[in-house]
Each structure stands twice: as structure tokens, then as C-alpha cells.
Amino acid sequence: MSTDYQITKVLGDPLVIRDWIIDGLPSDSVSLENAIFCTQGHRWPLMIDPQEQAFKWLNKTYSSTKKVLTKPAAANFVPEVKAAVKNGFPVLLTDIEDTLPAVLDSIFGKEVKTIDNMPMIKYGE
């Protein structure tokens, strides 16, 4: 036990944290801890981001990576998310209302099953 315990010192990599701050993540301890939980957690994160700080940080962090930026109300929402998950691309959802689409339940729950040595996740129907 330590009186000055900090999650950022135990689970954080100073070089990665520096890059996050350069990419626009606020440098306060709550933001840094949340970023660590988001990147190292066993579930994919859901961020409530009224000031769009996380959106800007993630958009910049994944600027060189193919990603899918979509809204649940988009006409091609289901096929876009399905293709992104299938290809291992990050998905950034914006403009979510009070509830999440039920089609995302298995994804948020990371309900991954191995079939013939291949990781599979049931999506939608």
C-alpha cells in the first residue's frame, strides 16, 4: 500500500501518455486514468463526451489508421460497423441518443467465440 498511489504510474507508459497529450488529451489525472482504462480495459469503452475532448483525442490518435466514423442514424450504419469490426478497424460513434442500438450489444460485451481457431463475434441477425 502506498499513500501516493497513482494509476498512471502503475499502468501508464510515460511515452504513450506524452503522445496522448500531444494528440489533445487533457493532462489532468482523471483524463489520463480514463484513457488508460479505455486502452487497457477488457471491454471497449463508451465515452460520454459533451465537450468533444475524447473525440478530438481519438480522432488525432487514430489519424493514420483507417477508422470508421459513423452515427447510429446513418443509413449504412450496420454494414459500416460490421465491416470495421471484421477488418479490425476502430469505430467512433457520434450523436448517440438515450439508448444504444441493440445490434451493438454483442460488440460492447466482447462476446467473442472461437470457431475453428478463428475469433468470431455475432453481429446483428
C-alpha atoms as one frame of an Amber mdcrd trajectory, in Angstrom:
protein
   0.000   0.000   0.000   1.162   3.463  -0.766  -0.177   6.851   0.218   0.787
   8.377  -3.150  -0.568   5.575  -5.370  -1.355   6.689  -8.900  -2.827   4.546
 -11.632  -0.874   6.466 -14.247   2.410   5.460 -12.607   1.468   1.792 -12.296
  -0.377   1.112 -15.566   0.717   4.055 -17.687   3.644   4.301 -20.057   5.134
   7.826 -19.880   5.924   7.857 -23.610   2.407   6.815 -24.572   0.918   9.348
 -22.159   3.113  12.058 -23.680   1.825  11.142 -27.140  -1.764  11.263 -25.878
  -1.246  14.752 -24.504   0.339  15.859 -27.781  -2.738  14.431 -29.539  -5.022
  16.627 -27.423  -5.878  14.572 -24.343  -6.140  16.856 -21.292  -3.276  16.234
 -18.876  -5.369  16.054 -15.694  -5.279  12.786 -13.747  -8.927  11.881 -14.468
  -8.432  12.145 -18.248  -5.197  10.169 -18.136  -6.703   7.438 -15.950  -9.755
   7.190 -18.206  -7.509   6.916 -21.262  -5.595   4.071 -19.595  -8.843   2.272
 -18.762 -10.090   2.775 -22.334  -6.942   1.408 -23.937  -6.242  -1.422 -21.486
  -9.730  -2.447 -20.399 -11.331  -5.789 -21.172 -14.327  -4.069 -22.762 -14.483
  -1.465 -25.452 -15.135   1.943 -23.973 -18.247   4.055 -24.149 -17.388   7.709
 -23.575 -19.844  10.438 -22.799 -18.101  13.444 -24.267 -20.144  16.655 -24.258
 -17.055  18.845 -24.761 -15.696  16.580 -27.528 -12.278  16.283 -25.858 -12.190
  12.493 -26.232 -13.437  12.771 -29.813 -10.607  15.137 -30.763  -8.020  12.995
 -28.951  -9.171   9.741 -30.564  -9.512  11.301 -33.989  -5.934  12.589 -33.807
  -4.543   9.426 -32.186  -6.022   7.282 -34.962  -5.414   9.804 -37.760  -3.000
   7.468 -39.561  -5.214   4.409 -39.002  -8.220   3.503 -41.081 -11.225   4.076
 -38.851 -14.972   4.321 -39.205 -16.710   7.468 -38.026 -20.472   6.988 -38.083
 -23.794   7.731 -36.392 -26.482   5.215 -35.434 -28.949   7.195 -37.563 -26.807
   6.775 -40.697 -28.384   4.768 -43.489 -25.378   2.441 -43.783 -24.664   2.157
 -40.044 -24.988  -1.634 -39.702 -22.828  -2.578 -42.726 -20.189   0.050 -41.828
 -19.790  -1.225 -38.279 -19.828  -4.839 -39.446 -17.059  -4.190 -41.992 -14.985
  -2.255 -39.460 -15.202  -4.980 -36.817 -14.481  -7.669 -39.405 -11.350  -5.833
 -40.553 -10.213  -4.749 -37.081 -10.723  -1.022 -37.607 -11.659   1.316 -34.751
 -15.249   2.599 -34.785 -16.077   6.022 -33.426 -19.809   6.565 -32.915 -21.142
  10.082 -32.581 -24.534  11.632 -31.915 -25.847   8.766 -29.798 -29.224   9.440
 -28.233 -30.540   7.989 -24.955 -30.066   4.363 -25.932 -27.545   2.432 -27.976
 -28.683   0.308 -30.895 -29.281  -3.265 -29.722 -27.192  -4.541 -32.631 -24.096
  -3.350 -30.718 -24.726  -5.413 -27.560 -22.522  -8.327 -28.571 -19.736  -5.962
 -29.604 -19.763  -3.935 -26.401 -19.890  -7.160 -24.411 -16.922  -8.538 -26.387
 -18.852 -11.751 -26.914 -16.054 -13.306 -28.943 -16.200 -17.043 -29.601 -13.507
 -19.146 -31.205 -14.733 -21.321 -34.062 -12.159 -23.353 -35.988  -9.366 -21.348
 -34.321 -10.874 -18.096 -35.632 -12.237 -15.434 -33.282 -15.845 -14.692 -34.209
 -18.436 -12.286 -32.903 -22.124 -12.426 -33.754 -23.312  -9.094 -35.064 -26.950
  -8.333 -35.684 -29.025 -11.135 -37.186
